[in-house]
Amino acid sequence: MRNVTLAKTAGFCFGVDRAIKKLDNAVKCINSPIYTLGPIIHNNQMIQKYDSQNVKIINDLSQVENNSTVVIRSHGVAKSLYDQMGQKNINIIDATCPYVKKVQNIVNEYCMKGYKIIIIGDENHPEVIGVNGWCNNSAIIINNKNNIPIIKMYDKICVVAQTTIIESLFSDIVSEIQKCHCEIKVFNTICSATEERQEEAKLLAKNSDVMIVVGGYDSSNTKKLTEICKVYCDKVIHIETASEIDTKIFKDCKSVGITAGASTPAWIIKEVVQKV
């Protein structure tokens, strides 16, 4: 009988759980179509569920009529989009994660104080795109310690982090930035839940023959969990559902670790555990 261990931190984080509850409540109370700016979470199974409940994904406000209801997902959006929604008299349900909102506020404050904003994260991630929109899209975005642009020209720099990036990446890039002799304000805005999830995945991977990471293929935090696990475990698979598990991977396996991204619903995790 193999030992199967499920990470305590697997599944919805606080911000995602909060966003889902806000959307579920809106579905119950609003009869007209509800729109989300981008997918509410990076999980295909949940998106399919909401599509059947008349929740529509949009990428641009031109796709909705005046007086519509729009949900801002946990990743947040640029400041300018709030102004645009106000002009269209849109009913806003703001499900921006409070941790992301904190980053937005820091960026807005220090941009107004004349600091050059540096965001450590993925320039294509919706959270980073949204945060950049709180400093007039003027931020320098860095995701590689070996590819840091020239920053000596700036007198004052404010550094923040995408809430879901790997802690070691943030530390390495900050160390390189601090070699610049300008005034630097550093805010480690990585979500505490992200740190805990990544640390638990690391420890679990170290003690498992096989490591299973459950979550959407488009989920940034799930992909990062997979990267971390691969450092410490030779057999790591990233899946969205239990049906994708090839049981041959368990041959001669005595211990299996399972973790899941912050956008993975509990019922999917349960199905994976049952199959293993």
C-alpha positions, 0 to 999 in steps of 0.5 A: 500500500503506497503512502499518499499525502495531500498538501494542506495548502492545496486548492483555493487560496483566500483571494480565489475563494473570495472571488468565486463566492462573489460571482456565485452570489451574483449568479443567484441575485442577477437575472441578466448576463454577467460578464467577467473581465477575463476568466474568473480563475484559470481553471477550465472546468470552473469556466465551463460551469459558469458558462452554463450559468450565463456568465460570459468572459470578455476581454474588452469593455466594448463587448458589453452594453451600458448598465451591464454587470461586470465582475473584476476577477481576483487578478485585478485590472488597471485604474483606467478600466474603473473610469471606463466602467463608470462612464458606461454606468456598469455595475461593478462587482470588484473581486480583486484579491486584497493582496493584489489591491495592496500592490496596486495601491503601493504602485499608485502611491510611489508613482505619484511620488516620482519613483520609477516602478519595477515589478518583478513578475511575468509581463504577460500575467493579468495581475502584472498587466493590471498593476502596471495600469496603476502607474500609467503603464510605465513600470519596468517588468523583470522576470530574470536576474540575468536580464536586468535593464539599465536602471542607474538613470533613475534617482528613485526606484520602487520595487514590488512583486507579482503576488504569486512569483517564486520567493527565491526569484524575487530575492535574486532580482532584488539583490541585483537591483540593490547594486544600483546606488539610487534610492530604492524602496522594496516591498515584498508583496508575494502573498503569504499563502503563495509562500506557504504553498510553495514551501509545502510543495518543496518539502512534500516533493523531497519526500515523495517518489511521485509528485502530482500537481493539480491545476489549470495549464494556464495557471501561473501559480500551478506552473510555478509549483510544478517547477519547484517540485521538479527540482526535488522529485524525479517524477512530477506530473502537472494535470488538470483532472484525474482522468489524465493520470497514467497509473504506470507512473506509480510502478515501484512507487512507495510515496505520492505527494499531491498539491494543487494550484490556488485555482483548483476546486476541491472536487477535482482534488478529491477525484485525484486523491481517490484515483491515486 
